[in-house]
């Protein structure tokens, strides 16, 4: 397999000095692509000096944007995405590639609890995994892992769906499951970051947290989110109507509002389900 290894990097001089020589030693024939996401240090210079192909952004566009730029520029039939901060060991790549040889279209490095940056992020990721597993009916062990190997042709099908921010792993994983492309999870070890601390604060931004949850739901099967919500409104309306009928002998405006909301939410779910089907049929055309 012709292999391209893509490393999004922002101010990762120290990490690249550690990671790129180890990658070159283990995969001397692989194409190394470093996407400099608007770094203010010598990231691009160091990457070029170590033999990588460098794509520079004049300003920071986000981790997902760097992944998309790297995927477009890659010539390999298999893409490996990994962080440039020294957390991912190149020795963990062969097990991922072995899963592709067994017929999987994507193999993801699944971090253990000890591999999470902190307790709060570990709890958040565990919750993401459970939501995604419920939505897909598959055991998703690490929804947000950025360490993965994937067949380039399949990955490029969904490039237009990927966001420019940090939630690209969520999007591509759900897209593969939605399109019935087999995905494997391989346990990997994660080392401490080299250099600055992580840019991600999953629990610091409540709005972002909710958006990721809704993204998981709407990417795969919107009705699994909308139908229970509609049922909850309907049950609440029925319970309130029963109470007011018994105590006051009447049907109140609040009951009508709750019943109406249940119908509207369910219909929105149906429309969303159709839109999702159209989006994924477009990616296969």
Buried (B, 14 or more C-beta within 10 A) or exposed (E): EEBBBBBBBBBBBBBBBBBBEBBBEEBEEBBBBBBBBBBEBBBBEBBBEBEBBBBBBEEBBBBBBBBBBBBEBBEBEBBBBBBBBBBBBBEBBEBBBBBBEEEBBBBBBBBEEEBBBEEEBBBBBBBBBEBBBBBBEBEBBBBBBBBBBBBBEBBBBBEEBBBBBBBBBBBBBBBBBBBEBBBBBBEBBBEEBBBEEBEBBBBEEEEBBEBBBEBBBBBBBBBBBBBEBBEBBBEBBBEBBEEBEEEEEEEBEEBEEBBEBBEEBBEBBEEBBEEBEEBBEEBEE
